[in-house]
Amino acid sequence: MIIPSEFDDIRPYTAEEMPAIFDVLQEDQLFRAVLGRLIPGVSLQDVMIKAHSCKTPLDFQKQFSYPMLQKNMELHTDGADMDANSLDQTKNYTFVSNHRDIVLDSAYLSKFLLDCGFNNTVEIAIGNNLLAYPWIEHIVRLNKSFIVKRSLTIRQQLAASKQLSSYIHFAISKKSENIWIAQREGRAKDSNDRTQLSILKMMALSGDGTIMDKLKELHIVPLSISYEFDPCDFLKAKELQQKRDNPTFHKTNEDDVLSMETGIIGYKGHVHYQTAACIDNWLEKLSSNTVNNQLFTVIASHIDHEIHSHYRLYANNYIAYDRLTEGSRFNRLYTLPEKKRFDDYLAGQISKIDLPNADHDYLQHMLLTMYANPLINYLKAAETKEQ
């Protein structure tokens, strides 16, 4: 397939480009050091022989990414799965999900799709702010990622959004790929998951017909991601205090790399992915008289409702809610050992936060908020459904 050159600086690598990229990686000293930690006991030569045997990006994922993710789940979770019964396995979709982990949210999804009988994985939207080193960009583009340009002027942002929108439509309609994109830029540090209107507006910059027609071309599926334990929760709490104390605070590239590494190798407990129904049929029922800004708000609210309704809730969520509210509304849904386990976990996470002026009360409050918010939003979604 001929891919328009206008996408060259953001698209995943093609099959034809893969051998040259493998050669570049082989000479990258930082990559070689990381590879030694990821695949200990395996020589670089053996890795490169296997890499050069991969003929397509999907083949690369099956040969390298899939077994590494399987091993990751065995080592760092108490079980991970996805329910995709709401979807037709023969079709391709744009998955819009809440965002917990920089790397694994989309990586796990690709593995789960293959496990659920889909014949393809997802192409992944990733911000260029996360591409701290050349080898990271090479690896993510080998792994079917496309780049979202950040930190641009208003004029540059409009051009970048049009390019991104055009690429997503091209990938869905011409390449027959699946797409994953987070519902907002960056992770929701407090787990209060809300879809940014700018994401939907970007999607509607390309395609044919009305806004609803353009969004239907993408076959959007709300996806709920539920982690029992978020290994990056203490880093998120730390960042929240840093921003509270200094509104101009910005993370460094090293902070992002630490978050990626912590998310990959940290303990997650149980992990569950749940797809809602594709919103195409729901979009058809919307009034064509709805003004554009209101239309995006209505669609974002629907996606949020579907994500919130399909969370899998754990004892941690109920305990955190009761702790925050100083009540016992959900004490029938967890045991004293589970409560002690969670309390000990929080204390351990707070002890990892290396701030000279660590505000322990604030940090604990934010950690509890992270675990309570999925339950709070689930309850609100249930109330809305009843009305």
C-alpha positions as CSV (number, residue, x, y, z in Angstrom):
1,M,0.0,0.0,0.0
2,I,1.2,3.5,-0.9
3,I,1.1,5.8,2.2
4,P,0.9,9.5,1.4
5,S,4.2,11.2,2.2
6,E,2.3,13.9,4.3
7,F,2.3,11.3,7.1
8,D,6.0,10.4,7.0
9,D,7.0,12.2,10.1
10,I,4.2,10.7,12.3
11,R,3.2,7.3,11.0
12,P,4.4,3.9,12.1
13,Y,7.3,2.4,10.2
14,T,6.4,0.3,7.2
15,A,7.6,-3.3,6.5
16,E,10.1,-2.0,4.0
17,E,11.7,0.4,6.6
18,M,12.0,-2.2,9.4
19,P,15.4,-3.8,8.5
20,A,17.2,-0.4,8.4
21,I,15.7,0.6,11.7
22,F,16.8,-2.7,13.3
23,D,20.4,-1.9,12.1
24,V,20.2,1.6,13.7
25,L,19.0,0.1,17.0
26,Q,21.8,-2.4,17.0
27,E,24.3,0.4,17.1
28,D,22.5,2.5,19.7
29,Q,24.3,2.1,23.1
30,L,21.3,3.2,25.2
31,F,19.0,0.7,23.5
32,R,21.5,-2.1,24.0
33,A,21.7,-1.3,27.7
34,V,17.9,-1.3,28.0
35,L,17.6,-4.5,25.9
36,G,19.9,-6.3,28.3
37,R,17.5,-5.5,31.2
38,L,14.4,-6.4,29.2
39,I,15.7,-9.7,27.8
40,P,18.5,-10.9,30.1
41,G,20.6,-13.8,29.1
42,V,19.9,-13.3,25.3
43,S,22.6,-12.0,23.1
44,L,22.2,-8.9,21.0
45,Q,23.1,-11.0,17.9
46,D,20.3,-13.5,18.6
47,V,17.8,-10.7,19.1
48,M,18.7,-9.0,15.8
49,I,18.6,-12.3,13.9
50,K,15.0,-12.8,15.2
51,A,14.2,-9.1,14.5
52,H,15.3,-9.4,10.8
53,S,13.1,-12.4,10.4
54,C,10.0,-10.3,11.0
55,K,8.5,-9.1,7.7
56,T,5.7,-6.8,8.9
57,P,5.0,-4.6,12.0
58,L,2.3,-7.1,13.1
59,D,4.8,-9.9,12.8
60,F,7.2,-7.9,14.9
61,Q,4.5,-7.5,17.6
62,K,3.7,-11.2,17.6
63,Q,7.4,-12.2,17.7
64,F,8.6,-9.7,20.3
65,S,5.8,-7.6,22.0
66,Y,3.3,-10.4,22.6
67,P,5.6,-12.8,24.5
68,M,7.1,-9.9,26.5
69,L,3.6,-8.7,27.5
70,Q,2.6,-12.2,28.4
71,K,5.6,-12.5,30.7
72,N,4.9,-9.0,32.1
73,M,1.4,-10.1,33.0
74,E,2.7,-13.2,34.7
75,L,5.3,-11.3,36.7
76,H,3.5,-8.1,37.6
77,T,-0.3,-8.8,37.7
78,D,-2.6,-11.2,39.5
79,G,-4.4,-11.8,36.3
80,A,-5.3,-9.6,33.3
81,D,-8.1,-10.0,30.7
82,M,-10.5,-8.2,28.4
83,D,-14.1,-8.7,27.6
84,A,-14.8,-7.6,24.0
85,N,-18.1,-9.4,23.5
86,S,-19.7,-6.1,22.5
87,L,-17.7,-6.0,19.3
88,D,-17.6,-7.8,15.9
89,Q,-14.1,-9.4,15.6
90,T,-14.2,-9.0,11.8
91,K,-14.3,-5.1,12.0
92,N,-11.8,-2.5,13.0
93,Y,-12.4,0.3,15.5
94,T,-11.0,3.4,17.2
95,F,-10.7,2.6,20.9
96,V,-11.0,5.7,23.1
97,S,-10.1,4.8,26.6
98,N,-9.3,6.2,30.0
99,H,-5.6,6.4,30.5
100,R,-3.7,4.8,33.5
101,D,-0.3,3.7,32.2
102,I,1.8,5.4,29.6
103,V,3.0,2.3,27.9
104,L,0.8,-0.6,28.9
105,D,-2.7,0.7,28.3
106,S,-2.3,0.4,24.6
107,A,0.2,-2.5,24.7
108,Y,-2.1,-4.7,26.7
109,L,-4.9,-3.9,24.4
110,S,-3.0,-5.1,21.4
111,K,-2.3,-8.4,23.1
112,F,-5.9,-8.7,24.3
113,L,-7.3,-8.2,20.8
114,L,-5.3,-11.1,19.5
115,D,-6.4,-13.2,22.5
116,C,-10.0,-12.3,21.8
117,G,-9.8,-13.5,18.2
118,F,-9.2,-10.3,16.3
119,N,-6.8,-10.6,13.4
120,N,-5.0,-7.3,14.1
121,T,-3.7,-5.2,16.9
122,V,-3.9,-1.4,17.3
123,E,-2.0,1.6,16.0
124,I,-1.2,3.7,19.0
125,A,-1.3,7.5,19.5
126,I,1.7,8.6,21.5
127,G,2.8,12.1,22.3
128,N,6.2,13.2,21.1
129,N,7.0,14.5,24.6
130,L,7.5,10.9,25.6
131,L,10.1,10.2,22.9
132,A,13.0,11.2,25.2
133,Y,15.6,9.3,23.2
134,P,15.9,8.2,19.5
135,W,15.7,4.5,20.4
136,I,12.3,5.1,22.1
137,E,10.9,6.6,18.9
138,H,12.3,3.8,16.8
139,I,10.7,1.1,19.1
140,V,7.3,2.7,19.3
141,R,7.1,3.3,15.6
142,L,8.1,-0.3,15.0
143,N,5.4,-1.2,17.4
144,K,2.7,0.5,15.3
145,S,2.6,3.9,17.1
146,F,1.9,7.2,15.4
147,I,3.1,10.5,16.8
148,V,1.0,13.2,18.3
149,K,2.9,16.5,18.2
150,R,2.8,18.5,21.5
151,S,4.1,21.9,22.6
152,L,3.2,23.8,19.4
153,T,2.1,27.3,18.6
154,I,-1.6,27.7,17.9
155,R,-0.9,27.9,14.2
156,Q,1.3,24.8,14.3
157,Q,-1.3,23.0,16.4
158,L,-4.0,23.4,13.9
159,A,-1.8,22.0,11.1
160,A,-0.7,19.1,13.3
161,S,-4.3,18.3,14.3
162,K,-5.4,18.2,10.7
163,Q,-2.5,15.9,9.8
164,L,-3.2,13.6,12.8
165,S,-6.9,13.5,12.0
166,S,-6.2,12.7,8.3
167,Y,-3.8,9.9,9.3
168,I,-6.3,8.3,11.7
169,H,-9.0,8.3,9.0
170,F,-6.5,6.9,6.5
171,A,-5.5,4.2,8.9
172,I,-9.1,3.1,9.6
173,S,-10.5,3.4,6.1
174,K,-7.5,2.5,3.9
175,K,-5.1,0.4,6.0
176,S,-8.0,-1.4,7.9
177,E,-6.1,-0.8,11.2
178,N,-7.5,-0.5,14.7
179,I,-6.6,2.7,16.5
180,W,-6.0,3.4,20.2
181,I,-6.1,7.0,21.6
182,A,-6.5,8.2,25.2
183,Q,-9.7,10.2,25.9
184,R,-7.5,13.1,27.0
185,E,-4.0,14.4,26.7
186,G,-1.9,12.8,29.4
187,R,-3.1,10.6,32.2
188,A,-5.8,11.7,34.6
189,K,-3.6,12.0,37.7
190,D,-6.7,11.7,40.0
191,S,-8.4,9.0,37.9
192,N,-11.4,11.4,37.3
193,D,-11.7,10.3,33.7
194,R,-13.2,12.8,31.3
195,T,-13.0,13.0,27.5
196,Q,-11.5,16.2,26.2
197,L,-13.6,17.9,23.5
198,S,-10.4,18.7,21.6
199,I,-9.9,15.0,21.0
200,L,-13.3,14.7,19.3
201,K,-12.8,17.9,17.4
202,M,-9.5,16.7,16.1
203,M,-11.1,13.5,14.9
204,A,-13.8,15.4,13.0
205,L,-11.3,17.6,11.1
206,S,-11.1,14.9,8.4
207,G,-13.6,12.6,6.6
208,D,-16.7,13.3,4.6
209,G,-20.1,14.7,5.5
210,T,-21.3,16.0,8.8
211,I,-19.5,15.8,12.1
212,M,-21.5,12.7,13.0
213,D,-20.6,11.1,9.6
214,K,-16.9,11.8,10.1
215,L,-17.0,10.3,13.6
216,K,-18.9,7.3,12.4
217,E,-16.2,6.6,9.8
218,L,-13.9,5.9,12.8
219,H,-16.2,3.4,14.5
220,I,-15.4,4.7,18.0
221,V,-15.5,2.2,20.9
222,P,-15.3,3.5,24.5
223,L,-12.9,1.3,26.5
224,S,-12.7,1.0,30.2
225,I,-9.3,0.1,31.8
226,S,-9.3,-1.0,35.4
227,Y,-6.2,-1.5,37.5
228,E,-6.5,-2.9,41.0
229,F,-3.2,-1.2,41.9
230,D,-1.7,1.6,39.9
231,P,2.1,1.3,40.3
232,C,2.5,5.0,39.3
233,D,0.1,6.3,41.8
234,F,2.8,7.6,44.1
235,L,4.4,9.4,41.2
236,K,1.1,11.0,40.3
237,A,0.5,12.1,43.9
238,K,4.0,13.6,43.9
239,E,3.3,15.5,40.8
240,L,0.0,16.8,42.1
241,Q,1.8,18.2,45.2
242,Q,4.5,19.7,43.0
243,K,1.9,21.5,40.9
244,R,0.0,22.5,44.0
245,D,3.1,24.1,45.5
246,N,4.4,25.5,42.2
247,P,1.7,26.1,39.5
248,T,4.5,26.4,36.8
249,F,6.0,23.0,37.6
250,H,6.6,20.8,34.5
251,K,7.9,17.2,34.5
252,T,11.2,16.5,32.8
253,N,12.0,13.8,30.2
254,E,13.6,11.8,33.0
255,D,10.3,12.0,34.9
256,D,8.4,10.5,31.9
257,V,11.0,7.7,31.5
258,L,10.7,6.9,35.2
259,S,6.9,6.7,34.9
260,M,7.2,4.4,31.9
261,E,9.6,2.1,33.6
262,T,7.6,2.1,36.9
263,G,4.4,1.4,35.1
264,I,5.9,-1.5,33.2
265,I,7.6,-3.3,36.0
266,G,5.3,-2.3,38.9
267,Y,2.7,-4.5,40.6
268,K,-0.8,-4.0,39.3
269,G,-2.9,-6.6,41.0
270,H,-5.8,-7.5,38.8
271,V,-6.3,-5.8,35.4
272,H,-9.5,-5.8,33.4
273,Y,-10.4,-4.2,30.0
274,Q,-14.0,-3.9,29.1
275,T,-15.3,-2.6,25.7
276,A,-18.6,-0.8,25.4
277,A,-20.7,-1.0,22.2
278,C,-19.4,1.0,19.2
279,I,-21.1,4.4,19.2
280,D,-22.1,4.3,15.5
281,N,-25.7,3.4,16.2
282,W,-26.0,5.8,19.0
283,L,-24.6,8.6,16.8
284,E,-27.4,8.0,14.2
285,K,-30.0,8.8,16.9
286,L,-28.6,12.2,17.6
287,S,-30.5,15.2,16.4
288,S,-29.0,16.7,13.3
289,N,-30.0,20.1,14.6
290,T,-27.6,20.1,17.5
291,V,-25.1,22.9,17.2
292,N,-21.4,21.8,16.8
293,N,-20.1,22.7,20.2
294,Q,-23.1,21.2,22.0
295,L,-22.7,18.1,19.8
296,F,-19.1,17.5,20.9
297,T,-20.2,17.9,24.5
298,V,-23.0,15.4,24.1
299,I,-20.7,12.8,22.5
300,A,-18.0,13.3,25.1
301,S,-20.6,12.8,27.8
302,H,-21.8,9.6,26.2
303,I,-18.2,8.2,25.9
304,D,-17.6,9.1,29.6
305,H,-20.8,7.4,30.6
306,E,-19.9,4.3,28.8
307,I,-16.3,4.2,30.2
308,H,-17.6,4.9,33.7
309,S,-20.3,2.3,33.4
310,H,-17.9,-0.5,32.5
311,Y,-15.3,-0.1,35.2
312,R,-14.4,-3.2,37.1
313,L,-14.4,-2.2,40.7
314,Y,-12.1,-3.7,43.4
315,A,-12.0,-3.7,47.2
316,N,-9.5,-0.8,47.0
317,N,-12.1,1.4,45.3
318,Y,-14.7,0.8,48.0
319,I,-12.2,1.2,50.9
320,A,-10.9,4.5,49.4
321,Y,-14.4,5.8,49.1
322,D,-15.3,5.0,52.7
323,R,-12.0,6.4,53.9
324,L,-12.5,9.7,52.0
325,T,-16.1,10.1,53.2
326,E,-15.2,8.8,56.7
327,G,-18.1,6.4,56.4
328,S,-18.9,2.8,56.0
329,R,-21.3,2.7,53.0
330,F,-19.5,-0.1,51.3
331,N,-17.9,-2.0,54.2
332,R,-19.9,-5.1,53.3
333,L,-17.9,-5.3,50.0
334,Y,-14.4,-5.7,51.6
335,T,-12.9,-7.5,54.5
336,L,-10.7,-6.4,57.3
337,P,-7.6,-8.1,55.8
338,E,-8.3,-6.3,52.5
339,K,-8.5,-3.0,54.3
340,K,-5.3,-3.7,56.1
341,R,-3.6,-4.7,52.9
342,F,-4.7,-1.4,51.2
343,D,-3.7,0.7,54.2
344,D,-0.3,-0.9,54.2
345,Y,0.0,-0.4,50.5
346,L,-0.8,3.3,50.7
347,A,1.8,3.7,53.5
348,G,4.4,2.0,51.4
349,Q,3.6,4.1,48.3
350,I,3.8,7.4,50.3
351,S,7.2,6.3,51.7
352,K,8.5,6.2,48.1
353,I,7.7,9.9,47.5
354,D,11.1,11.8,47.7
355,L,9.9,15.4,48.3
356,P,11.8,17.4,50.9
357,N,8.5,19.0,51.9
358,A,6.3,16.0,51.5
359,D,2.7,16.8,52.7
360,H,1.7,13.4,53.9
361,D,-1.9,14.3,54.6
362,Y,-2.3,15.8,51.1
363,L,-0.5,12.8,49.5
364,Q,-2.7,10.3,51.2
365,H,-5.8,12.3,50.3
366,M,-4.8,12.3,46.6
367,L,-4.0,8.6,46.6
368,L,-7.4,7.8,48.2
369,T,-9.0,10.1,45.6
370,M,-7.3,8.2,42.7
371,Y,-8.9,4.9,43.9
372,A,-12.3,6.4,44.9
373,N,-13.0,8.3,41.7
374,P,-13.7,5.3,39.5
375,L,-16.4,4.2,42.0
376,I,-17.7,7.7,42.3
377,N,-18.1,8.0,38.5
378,Y,-19.5,4.5,38.3
379,L,-22.2,5.4,40.8
380,K,-23.0,8.7,38.9
381,A,-23.3,6.8,35.6
382,A,-25.7,4.3,37.2
383,E,-27.9,7.1,38.4
384,T,-27.9,8.7,35.0
385,K,-28.9,5.4,33.4
386,E,-31.9,5.1,35.8
387,Q,-33.3,8.5,34.8
